[in-house]
Amino acid sequence: MVLRMRAALFARFARSWGLACVACLVVATSIRVGAAATPPFGPAEATRTLTARTLARQIQQDGPQKVVQALTQNKEWPQTRRAVATGWQNWIDLMPDLMSATDPATTRSLQLALRQALPRNPRAVVAALDPKNGPVRGGRTICAPAGMPATWHRRAIRAVEALHDIHLSDVGADCLDALNGRTRS
């Protein structure tokens, strides 16, 4: 009797799990079919596959002004900012060229992306800074902690302090001064 009850309970349990598994497969398949039609970042970013290598090649061929216009027209700035903020070296390397041709609003958004990338990839960000400490890509601007959380501030200071590269020492010092609230003469 107990054995028969256990067998019936197991059959009911297996039947309900079997239906649940089938339902999951149907939902997963329909979601996957929908994903092919609309990528996770939306239709604007699905029109082209944007890579740092492609962008660098376009900058060499057409110049930064035309590339900036194309990025604006194709609505590819969000993808570019995300790649920079993540700390991806090849994207950060493009910032000096691109920022020389952007409008003020785009420049500010790229400055923020570089600021966010600082603790993640300090070498790349410091290398992208303006050696003359100018207002667009200078250490005073990019490394300024204004508006950033305290955790970012601590991580950024540690990251820049740990950077030991003689070629980046002056620019790194400008960045560190801005992080510590000091100004250099």
N, C-alpha and C positions, 0 to 999 in steps of 0.2 A: 504494500500500500504506500509506504513512504517513498519507495523507489519509483512508483508510478507518479506520485505527486511531484517528485523532483524532475522526472522526465517531462512532465507537462509544463512545469515552470520553466525548464530549460528551453523547451520548444517555443513557448510564448516569448521568452527573452530573446532567443535567436531570431524569431520572426520579426520582432520589433526592431532589433539591431539591423537585421537585413534590410528592412524598409528604410531605416535611417541611412544606411550606407548607400542604397540606391538613390535616395533623395540627395545626399551629399554629392554623388557623382553627377547627377543631373544639374544641380546648381553650379558645381565647379565647371562643368562643360559649358553651360550657358554663360558663365562669367568669363571664361577663357575666350569664347567666341566674341563676346562683347569687348574684351580687352584688345583683340586684334583690330577691331574697328576704331576704338578710341584708346590711345595709349595713356599711361598714367599721368603724363604731364600735359595732356590736352592736345587738340588738333594743331595748334600753332607750332608746337615743337615737333610734331610728327611729319611735317612737310619736308624737313631736311635733317640729315644726320650731321650735326655740328661737332667737329672735333677741334682740338687745339692745333693739331697739325694742319688741318684744312684751313683754319683761320690764319695761321702763320704764313702759309703759302699765298693766301689771298692778299694779306698785308704786303708781302713782297711784290706781288704782281700788280696790284691795283692801288696800293697805298692805304694808309689808315682811314682817310676821309671816306672813301668809297665803301670800305668794310664796315665802318660805323653806320653809314647810311643803310647798308644792307641788313645789318643786325637790327636796326630800328624798324625798318620796313617789314622784316620777317618775324618781328617780335621775339627775338632770340636773346634779349638781354637777361631775362630771368634765368635761363639756363647758364649763361656766361657768369652771372653773379654767383649762382650756386656753386659752380665749379671752382671759382676763385675762393669763395668763403670756405669751402671744404679744404682748401690748402693744396690743391693740385698744382704741382710745379709748372707744367707746360702752360696752364691757363694764366698763372700769375706772371710768367715770363712775357705774356702778351700785353700786360697792363700799361707799360710805358708808351707803347705805340698807340694803343686804343685810347687811353686817357688824354692823349695830346689832341684828339679830334672830337671828343664828346661834348655835349651841351652840359651846362652846370648841374642839372638834375641827375643826369646819368653819371657825371663825374662824382657827385656825392654818393650815389649808390655803389659805385665801384670802390670809392674810398672806404665805405663801410665794409664791403666784402673783403678788402685787403686787411682791414682792422680785425675782422673776425678770423681771418686766416693766420694772423700773427702767432698765436700760441701753437697752432697746428704745424706750421711750416715757417719758422722764423727766418731761416736762411733765404728762402725764396722771396719772402716779403721784403726783407731788408735789402736784398739785391735789387729789387724793383723800385726802391726808394730813390728819390732825386738826390744826387750827391751834393747839390747846392742848397738842399733843404727848402725847395720852393713851395709855394702854397698848394699845389695840386698833389704832388707825390712826396713831399718832404716828410721827414720823420716827425716834425712838430704836428703835422696834420694827421698822418696815418696812425701814428702811435699814441695820439692823445686819448686818454681814457674816458673822455666825456661821453656820457650816455651808455657806457659799457658796464656790465655787472662787476662786482668786486672779485668774483672768481676768475673772470676773464683777466682782470687787471693783475692779479697774483700770478696766474699762469703765463701771461705775456712777459712780465718782468723776468720770471725764471727762465723762460725760453730764450729771451734776448741775452740775458746774462750768460747762458750756457753756450752761446754762439761764439766760437773762437775761429775767426777767419780774418787774417791781416788785411785782406782786400776789402772787407766790409767794416773795418773798425771805426772809421769816422761816421759812416752812416748809421752803424749800430749804436754808436755813442749818442748821436742825435735822437735816435728812437728811444734809447734808455732814458735820456734826459726828459723827453716828453712824457714817458711813462711815470717818471718820478716827480713830475711837475717842476722841473728845472729848465732854465733857458741857458743856452751856450752863447758866448759872445763871438 
